[in-house]
Amino acid sequence: MKKTVLINASFLVEVEEIEVHKDFGMIDQVTNELCQDQTIQIGTNAVNVEWESCSTVVLDPGSMNCGLCSTCGRWTKDREKRDPLLQLCNGATFEGKLLCDDCLPEDHRWSF
């Protein structure tokens, strides 16, 4: 018996602000390339991956629970605050700085 598994993958792309508002601009072109059916070779097995959906979000630390890690610059969210952007890695504010799960102290709840 087979089960269908939904795998979500998130990608970040940096574009000029003018691209955010363009129809069929860089964002749409990148999305079209990423969101296609594929056959992936895993060892000796060919696995068919069927495209299901795609969405984009322009990250805005001023209005969303997201920001750049103060140490490494990776996009992260603060899991201890409301409405975390779930597609980003876990993080938290520690000693007044937003840190990703890799940069948080090892004994922190959200450390990786």
Secondary structure, DSSP 8 states (H G I E B T S, - for coil): ----------------HHHHT-TTSHHHHHHHHHSS-EEEEETTEEEEE-----------TTTSB-EE-TTT--EE--TTSSSB-TTSB-EEEETTEEEETTTS-TTSTT--
